[in-house]
Amino acid sequence: MIKQLAWVGLALLSANAAADSPATFMAQYAKEAGVAVSALSPARGEAFFRAEHSGRDGKQSCATCHSANPKQTGKTRVGKPIEPLAPSANPERFTDAAKVEKWFRRNCKDVLQRECTPQEKGDFVAWLNQIK
């Protein structure tokens, strides 16, 4: 009986983890921002990605590390590879809520010196999700 409950619990955790997708993040961020998903703007998301900010290490943008093309591999400050941001090039992107929030929090604080707003996150995911 205990083994059965453990397997059911594991199956539920796996199902919840597998349920994350760019669309679920877009819906979540739109709700948090108080807008409809249709109000998320891929154009704003791209502009946000490319805009330079006075970040932790001086003027930088998301593209500084992630590369100008989100379908390509980027590099950290120390040269470690960063997998592509676009889900079309990296199917694992936007599939784990804990990872998504961790990296948004860390990268937004590095580049913007603040956390990203739900609208910014939603626009960004909307842009990346439409890249084929």
N, CA and C atoms as an extended XYZ file, in Angstrom:
396
Properties=species:S:1:pos:R:3:atomname:S:1:resname:S:1:resid:I:1 pbc="F F F"
N         0.829       -1.202        0.000 N   MET     1
C         0.000        0.000        0.000 CA  MET     1
C         0.868        1.259        0.000 C   MET     1
N         1.907        1.269        0.841 N   ILE     2
C         2.786        2.438        0.912 CA  ILE     2
C         3.524        2.610       -0.408 C   ILE     2
N         3.965        1.484       -0.989 N   LYS     3
C         4.649        1.562       -2.279 CA  LYS     3
C         3.723        2.140       -3.345 C   LYS     3
N         2.451        1.713       -3.328 N   GLN     4
C         1.493        2.223       -4.305 CA  GLN     4
C         1.308        3.726       -4.139 C   GLN     4
N         1.187        4.193       -2.902 N   LEU     5
C         1.026        5.627       -2.656 CA  LEU     5
C         2.256        6.402       -3.108 C   LEU     5
N         3.426        5.832       -2.864 N   ALA     6
C         4.656        6.496       -3.294 CA  ALA     6
C         4.694        6.612       -4.811 C   ALA     6
N         4.312        5.553       -5.520 N   TRP     7
C         4.315        5.594       -6.982 CA  TRP     7
C         3.288        6.578       -7.521 C   TRP     7
N         2.117        6.646       -6.877 N   VAL     8
C         1.088        7.606       -7.287 CA  VAL     8
C         1.606        9.028       -7.084 C   VAL     8
N         2.233        9.271       -5.945 N   GLY     9
C         2.796       10.599       -5.670 CA  GLY     9
C         3.875       10.965       -6.674 C   GLY     9
N         4.742       10.027       -7.002 N   LEU    10
C         5.800       10.260       -7.983 CA  LEU    10
C         5.204       10.530       -9.360 C   LEU    10
N         4.174        9.786       -9.712 N   ALA    11
C         3.515        9.987      -11.008 CA  ALA    11
C         2.883       11.379      -11.083 C   ALA    11
N         2.270       11.816       -9.989 N   LEU    12
C         1.667       13.155       -9.972 CA  LEU    12
C         2.731       14.234      -10.095 C   LEU    12
N         3.843       14.074       -9.398 N   LEU    13
C         4.934       15.044       -9.514 CA  LEU    13
C         5.463       15.087      -10.939 C   LEU    13
N         5.631       13.941      -11.547 N   SER    14
C         6.124       13.874      -12.920 CA  SER    14
C         5.141       14.518      -13.880 C   SER    14
N         3.868       14.265      -13.681 N   ALA    15
C         2.843       14.857      -14.552 CA  ALA    15
C         2.840       16.372      -14.419 C   ALA    15
N         2.973       16.880      -13.191 N   ASN    16
C         3.001       18.327      -12.996 CA  ASN    16
C         4.239       18.948      -13.617 C   ASN    16
N         5.379       18.294      -13.477 N   ALA    17
C         6.613       18.816      -14.053 CA  ALA    17
C         6.520       18.831      -15.569 C   ALA    17
N         5.912       17.808      -16.157 N   ALA    18
C         5.806       17.718      -17.604 CA  ALA    18
C         4.766       18.684      -18.153 C   ALA    18
N         3.896       19.225      -17.305 N   ALA    19
C         2.825       20.100      -17.756 CA  ALA    19
C         3.314       21.502      -18.106 C   ALA    19
N         4.518       21.889      -17.650 N   ASP    20
C         5.026       23.226      -17.947 CA  ASP    20
C         5.421       23.333      -19.412 C   ASP    20
N         5.082       24.454      -20.010 N   SER    21
C         5.406       24.728      -21.406 CA  SER    21
C         5.434       26.245      -21.569 C   SER    21
N         5.955       26.740      -22.689 N   PRO    22
C         5.914       28.188      -22.902 CA  PRO    22
C         4.494       28.752      -22.754 C   PRO    22
N         3.505       28.025      -23.248 N   ALA    23
C         2.119       28.507      -23.165 CA  ALA    23
C         1.648       28.628      -21.716 C   ALA    23
N         2.029       27.680      -20.861 N   THR    24
C         1.601       27.774      -19.460 CA  THR    24
C         2.292       28.943      -18.772 C   THR    24
N         3.557       29.210      -19.122 N   PHE    25
C         4.238       30.367      -18.537 CA  PHE    25
C         3.618       31.665      -19.036 C   PHE    25
N         3.272       31.716      -20.315 N   MET    26
C         2.636       32.922      -20.847 CA  MET    26
C         1.316       33.187      -20.119 C   MET    26
N         0.524       32.143      -19.911 N   ALA    27
C        -0.748       32.298      -19.210 CA  ALA    27
C        -0.531       32.759      -17.771 C   ALA    27
N         0.457       32.175      -17.116 N   GLN    28
C         0.751       32.544      -15.726 CA  GLN    28
C         1.181       34.004      -15.630 C   GLN    28
N         2.118       34.421      -16.489 N   TYR    29
C         2.631       35.792      -16.426 CA  TYR    29
C         1.563       36.806      -16.828 C   TYR    29
N         0.732       36.462      -17.805 N   ALA    30
C        -0.357       37.357      -18.192 CA  ALA    30
C        -1.312       37.547      -17.012 C   ALA    30
N        -1.643       36.456      -16.341 N   LYS    31
C        -2.538       36.535      -15.175 CA  LYS    31
C        -1.924       37.401      -14.083 C   LYS    31
N        -0.622       37.177      -13.796 N   GLU    32
C         0.060       37.973      -12.769 CA  GLU    32
C         0.123       39.454      -13.146 C   GLU    32
N         0.234       39.735      -14.445 N   ALA    33
C         0.307       41.123      -14.917 CA  ALA    33
C        -1.076       41.758      -15.020 C   ALA    33
N        -2.118       40.933      -14.923 N   GLY    34
C        -3.484       41.448      -15.019 CA  GLY    34
C        -3.906       41.763      -16.445 C   GLY    34
N        -3.355       41.004      -17.406 N   VAL    35
C        -3.705       41.203      -18.812 CA  VAL    35
C        -4.084       39.869      -19.430 C   VAL    35
N        -4.710       39.938      -20.597 N   ALA    36
C        -5.025       38.728      -21.353 CA  ALA    36
C        -3.749       38.220      -22.018 C   ALA    36
N        -3.683       36.934      -22.268 N   VAL    37
C        -2.528       36.363      -22.955 CA  VAL    37
C        -2.341       37.062      -24.303 C   VAL    37
N        -3.440       37.413      -24.949 N   SER    38
C        -3.363       38.087      -26.252 CA  SER    38
C        -2.721       39.472      -26.151 C   SER    38
N        -2.620       40.016      -24.940 N   ALA    39
C        -1.992       41.328      -24.741 CA  ALA    39
C        -0.474       41.224      -24.602 C   ALA    39
N         0.045       40.003      -24.492 N   LEU    40
C         1.500       39.835      -24.456 CA  LEU    40
C         2.043       40.174      -25.837 C   LEU    40
N         3.190       40.841      -25.862 N   SER    41
C         3.729       41.347      -27.119 CA  SER    41
C         5.098       40.745      -27.439 C   SER    41
N         5.160       39.905      -28.484 N   PRO    42
C         6.471       39.415      -28.916 CA  PRO    42
C         7.420       40.557      -29.303 C   PRO    42
N         6.898       41.619      -29.882 N   ALA    43
C         7.746       42.766      -30.260 CA  ALA    43
C         8.367       43.406      -29.022 C   ALA    43
N         7.571       43.579      -27.965 N   ARG    44
C         8.121       44.116      -26.710 CA  ARG    44
C         9.129       43.151      -26.117 C   ARG    44
N         8.845       41.844      -26.221 N   GLY    45
C         9.775       40.836      -25.707 CA  GLY    45
C        11.115       40.890      -26.406 C   GLY    45
N        11.110       41.046      -27.722 N   GLU    46
C        12.365       41.145      -28.466 CA  GLU    46
C        13.106       42.429      -28.112 C   GLU    46
N        12.373       43.549      -28.015 N   ALA    47
C        13.009       44.825      -27.652 CA  ALA    47
C        13.631       44.730      -26.261 C   ALA    47
N        12.946       44.082      -25.338 N   PHE    48
C        13.452       43.882      -23.986 CA  PHE    48
C        14.754       43.081      -24.024 C   PHE    48
N        14.792       42.011      -24.818 N   PHE    49
C        15.963       41.149      -24.942 CA  PHE    49
C        17.166       41.912      -25.480 C   PHE    49
N        16.935       42.787      -26.437 N   ARG    50
C        18.027       43.478      -27.118 CA  ARG    50
C        18.445       44.795      -26.448 C   ARG    50
N        17.614       45.348      -25.579 N   ALA    51
C        17.902       46.641      -24.939 CA  ALA    51
C        19.098       46.534      -24.002 C   ALA    51
N        19.950       47.557      -24.027 N   GLU    52
C        21.092       47.598      -23.113 CA  GLU    52
C        20.695       48.294      -21.818 C   GLU    52
N        21.199       47.772      -20.725 N   HIS    53
C        20.907       48.291      -19.393 CA  HIS    53
C        22.213       48.453      -18.636 C   HIS    53
N        22.205       49.268      -17.622 N   SER    54
C        23.369       49.409      -16.743 CA  SER    54
C        23.322       48.277      -15.729 C   SER    54
N        23.813       47.136      -16.122 N   GLY    55
C        23.757       45.945      -15.286 CA  GLY    55
C        24.899       45.857      -14.303 C   GLY    55
N        24.985       44.727      -13.696 N   ARG    56
C        25.999       44.464      -12.676 CA  ARG    56
C        27.410       44.662      -13.223 C   ARG    56
N        27.614       44.310      -14.480 N   ASP    57
C        28.942       44.410      -15.091 CA  ASP    57
C        29.009       45.513      -16.144 C   ASP    57
N        28.298       46.597      -15.944 N   GLY    58
C        28.287       47.684      -16.917 CA  GLY    58
C        27.170       47.508      -17.929 C   GLY    58
N        27.277       48.197      -19.054 N   LYS    59
C        26.247       48.115      -20.090 CA  LYS    59
C        26.156       46.702      -20.638 C   LYS    59
N        24.946       46.139      -20.603 N   GLN    60
C        24.736       44.798      -21.126 CA  GLN    60
C        23.271       44.592      -21.460 C   GLN    60
N        23.021       43.587      -22.250 N   SER    61
C        21.665       43.169      -22.581 CA  SER    61
C        21.580       41.662      -22.347 C   SER    61
N        20.414       41.105      -22.526 N   CYS    62
C        20.280       39.643      -22.426 CA  CYS    62
C        21.171       38.978      -23.474 C   CYS    62
N        21.261       39.626      -24.658 N   ALA    63
C        22.043       39.076      -25.771 CA  ALA    63
C        23.539       39.053      -25.469 C   ALA    63
N        23.984       39.816      -24.480 N   THR    64
C        25.406       39.818      -24.120 CA  THR    64
C        25.885       38.402      -23.842 C   THR    64
N        25.117       37.629      -23.125 N   CYS    65
C        25.501       36.243      -22.812 CA  CYS    65
C        24.759       35.227      -23.687 C   CYS    65
N        23.502       35.506      -24.007 N   HIS    66
C        22.680       34.521      -24.705 CA  HIS    66
C        22.849       34.535      -26.214 C   HIS    66
N        23.608       35.452      -26.769 N   SER    67
C        23.847       35.672      -28.194 CA  SER    67
C        22.658       36.406      -28.806 C   SER    67
N        22.925       37.109      -29.888 N   ALA    68
C        21.884       37.902      -30.552 CA  ALA    68
C        20.810       37.013      -31.171 C   ALA    68
N        21.154       35.774      -31.468 N   ASN    69
C        20.211       34.835      -32.058 CA  ASN    69
C        19.805       33.813      -30.998 C   ASN    69
N        18.555       33.869      -30.515 N   PRO    70
C        18.144       32.957      -29.438 CA  PRO    70
C        18.094       31.480      -29.834 C   PRO    70
N        18.351       31.180      -31.112 N   LYS    71
C        18.423       29.787      -31.545 CA  LYS    71
C        19.850       29.251      -31.453 C   LYS    71
N        20.789       30.124      -31.081 N   GLN    72
C        22.185       29.720      -30.973 CA  GLN    72
C        22.602       29.606      -29.510 C   GLN    72
N        23.683       28.877      -29.285 N   THR    73
C        24.256       28.726      -27.957 CA  THR    73
C        24.966       30.022      -27.574 C   THR    73
N        24.802       30.437      -26.322 N   GLY    74
C        25.501       31.605      -25.809 CA  GLY    74
C        26.655       31.178      -24.928 C   GLY    74
N        27.258       32.168      -24.237 N   LYS    75
C        28.381       31.879      -23.342 CA  LYS    75
C        28.275       32.746      -22.091 C   LYS    75
N        28.580       32.147      -20.942 N   THR    76
C        28.644       32.908      -19.697 CA  THR    76
C        29.884       33.791      -19.711 C   THR    76
N        30.025       34.623      -18.706 N   ARG    77
C        31.201       35.495      -18.591 CA  ARG    77
C        32.511       34.708      -18.580 C   ARG    77
N        32.452       33.471      -18.090 N   VAL    78
C        33.666       32.643      -18.009 CA  VAL    78
C        33.768       31.654      -19.169 C   VAL    78
N        32.903       31.793      -20.172 N   GLY    79
C        32.984       30.971      -21.366 CA  GLY    79
C        32.210       29.673      -21.346 C   GLY    79
N        31.450       29.421      -20.293 N   LYS    80
C        30.646       28.204      -20.227 CA  LYS    80
C        29.454       28.337      -21.188 C   LYS    80
N        29.145       27.289      -21.953 N   PRO    81
C        28.033       27.387      -22.907 CA  PRO    81
C        26.677       27.525      -22.218 C   PRO    81
N        25.806       28.299      -22.849 N   ILE    82
C        24.415       28.460      -22.416 CA  ILE    82
C        23.552       27.929      -23.548 C   ILE    82
N        22.717       26.959      -23.264 N   GLU    83
C        21.852       26.374      -24.284 CA  GLU    83
C        20.945       27.451      -24.892 C   GLU    83
N        20.525       27.286      -26.149 N   PRO    84
C        19.668       28.278      -26.798 CA  PRO    84
C        18.406       28.584      -25.985 C   PRO    84
N        17.962       29.835      -26.080 N   LEU    85
C        16.758       30.262      -25.369 CA  LEU    85
C        15.471       29.847      -26.081 C   LEU    85
N        15.487       29.845      -27.398 N   ALA    86
C        14.265       29.565      -28.160 CA  ALA    86
C        13.837       28.106      -27.983 C   ALA    86
N        12.586       27.880      -27.591 N   PRO    87
C        12.103       26.505      -27.449 CA  PRO    87
C        12.203       25.705      -28.749 C   PRO    87
N        12.163       26.374      -29.902 N   SER    88
C        12.284       25.650      -31.175 CA  SER    88
C        13.677       25.040      -31.341 C   SER    88
N        14.676       25.637      -30.718 N   ALA    89
C        16.046       25.127      -30.794 CA  ALA    89
C        16.431       24.328      -29.558 C   ALA    89
N        15.678       24.498      -28.486 N   ASN    90
C        15.975       23.827      -27.220 CA  ASN    90
C        14.652       23.419      -26.572 C   ASN    90
N        14.138       22.235      -26.889 N   PRO    91
C        12.836       21.803      -26.383 CA  PRO    91
C        12.732       21.742      -24.856 C   PRO    91
N        13.858       21.733      -24.151 N   GLU    92
C        13.835       21.697      -22.689 CA  GLU    92
C        13.543       23.079      -22.089 C   GLU    92
N        13.656       24.132      -22.900 N   ARG    93
C        13.453       25.493      -22.402 CA  ARG    93
C        11.986       25.679      -22.011 C   ARG    93
N        11.749       26.274      -20.881 N   PHE    94
C        10.414       26.567      -20.353 CA  PHE    94
C         9.604       25.302      -20.080 C   PHE    94
N        10.263       24.308      -19.482 N   THR    95
C         9.561       23.080      -19.102 CA  THR    95
C         9.646       22.811      -17.605 C   THR    95
N        10.345       23.664      -16.856 N   ASP    96
C        10.537       23.453      -15.420 CA  ASP    96
C        10.378       24.798      -14.712 C   ASP    96
N         9.273       24.948      -13.988 N   ALA    97
C         8.952       26.229      -13.347 CA  ALA    97
C        10.044       26.705      -12.398 C   ALA    97
N        10.615       25.800      -11.635 N   ALA    98
C        11.652       26.211      -10.681 CA  ALA    98
C        12.867       26.776      -11.409 C   ALA    98
N        13.276       26.131      -12.497 N   LYS    99
C        14.419       26.626      -13.263 CA  LYS    99
C        14.106       27.966      -13.923 C   LYS    99
N        12.924       28.081      -14.495 N   VAL   100
C        12.543       29.323      -15.173 CA  VAL   100
C        12.590       30.481      -14.192 C   VAL   100
N        11.986       30.318      -13.039 N   GLU   101
C        11.975       31.405      -12.056 CA  GLU   101
C        13.370       31.695      -11.521 C   GLU   101
N        14.164       30.660      -11.293 N   LYS   102
C        15.538       30.851      -10.816 CA  LYS   102
C        16.325       31.713      -11.797 C   LYS   102
N        16.255       31.357      -13.087 N   TRP   103
C        17.066       32.074      -14.071 CA  TRP   103
C        16.514       33.455      -14.384 C   TRP   103
N        15.188       33.626      -14.390 N   PHE   104
C        14.645       34.981      -14.544 CA  PHE   104
C        15.127       35.862      -13.396 C   PHE   104
N        15.011       35.369      -12.178 N   ARG   105
C        15.416       36.153      -11.002 CA  ARG   105
C        16.901       36.532      -11.090 C   ARG   105
N        17.747       35.550      -11.343 N   ARG   106
C        19.189       35.799      -11.379 CA  ARG   106
C        19.581       36.717      -12.538 C   ARG   106
N        19.109       36.403      -13.733 N   ASN   107
C        19.514       37.186      -14.897 CA  ASN   107
C        18.933       38.590      -14.891 C   ASN   107
N        17.708       38.741      -14.450 N   CYS   108
C        17.116       40.084      -14.392 CA  CYS   108
C        17.867       40.956      -13.387 C   CYS   108
N        18.226       40.372      -12.254 N   LYS   109
C        18.991       41.150      -11.271 CA  LYS   109
C        20.373       41.523      -11.810 C   LYS   109
N        21.002       40.636      -12.579 N   ASP   110
C        22.313       40.942      -13.157 CA  ASP   110
C        22.216       42.027      -14.227 C   ASP   110
N        21.248       41.914      -15.129 N   VAL   111
C        21.148       42.829      -16.269 CA  VAL   111
C        20.394       44.110      -15.916 C   VAL   111
N        19.284       43.981      -15.189 N   LEU   112
C        18.435       45.142      -14.892 CA  LEU   112
C        18.669       45.728      -13.504 C   LEU   112
N        19.341       44.980      -12.660 N   GLN   113
C        19.520       45.314      -11.249 CA  GLN   113
C        18.178       45.373      -10.504 C   GLN   113
N        17.254       44.536      -10.965 N   ARG   114
C        15.942       44.367      -10.333 CA  ARG   114
C        15.331       43.086      -10.894 C   ARG   114
N        14.250       42.636      -10.293 N   GLU   115
C        13.543       41.488      -10.855 CA  GLU   115
C        12.689       41.944      -12.028 C   GLU   115
N        12.480       41.065      -12.970 N   CYS   116
C        11.617       41.355      -14.112 CA  CYS   116
C        10.160       41.360      -13.650 C   CYS   116
N         9.349       42.165      -14.317 N   THR   117
C         7.917       42.188      -14.027 CA  THR   117
C         7.248       41.004      -14.734 C   THR   117
N         6.060       40.616      -14.294 N   PRO   118
C         5.343       39.553      -15.006 CA  PRO   118
C         5.082       39.921      -16.475 C   PRO   118
N         4.812       41.190      -16.762 N   GLN   119
C         4.593       41.617      -18.151 CA  GLN   119
C         5.856       41.409      -18.982 C   GLN   119
N         7.010       41.784      -18.435 N   GLU   120
C         8.274       41.590      -19.147 CA  GLU   120
C         8.531       40.110      -19.407 C   GLU   120
N         8.305       39.288      -18.403 N   LYS   121
C         8.513       37.851      -18.565 CA  LYS   121
C         7.565       37.287      -19.621 C   LYS   121
N         6.305       37.686      -19.554 N   GLY   122
C         5.310       37.197      -20.516 CA  GLY   122
C         5.641       37.607      -21.938 C   GLY   122
N         6.021       38.874      -22.126 N   ASP   123
C         6.399       39.354      -23.462 CA  ASP   123
C         7.610       38.591      -23.982 C   ASP   123
N         8.582       38.371      -23.113 N   PHE   124
C         9.811       37.668      -23.480 CA  PHE   124
C         9.504       36.236      -23.918 C   PHE   124
N         8.709       35.513      -23.140 N   VAL   125
C         8.362       34.131      -23.488 CA  VAL   125
C         7.523       34.121      -24.777 C   VAL   125
N         6.621       35.100      -24.936 N   ALA   126
C         5.820       35.178      -26.157 CA  ALA   126
C         6.715       35.340      -27.386 C   ALA   126
N         7.742       36.173      -27.263 N   TRP   127
C         8.671       36.360      -28.385 CA  TRP   127
C         9.429       35.068      -28.689 C   TRP   127
N        10.020       34.475      -27.651 N   LEU   128
C        10.800       33.247      -27.870 CA  LEU   128
C         9.934       32.114      -28.417 C   LEU   128
N         8.692       32.049      -27.981 N   ASN   129
C         7.801       30.968      -28.393 CA  ASN   129
C         7.414       31.058      -29.867 C   ASN   129
N         7.462       32.245      -30.449 N   GLN   130
C         7.060       32.386      -31.852 CA  GLN   130
C         8.240       32.244      -32.819 C   GLN   130
N         9.452       32.073      -32.295 N   ILE   131
C        10.630       31.906      -33.151 CA  ILE   131
C        10.652       30.460      -33.666 C   ILE   131
N        10.709       30.314      -34.956 N   LYS   132
C        10.714       28.964      -35.567 CA  LYS   132
C        12.054       28.627      -36.152 C   LYS   132
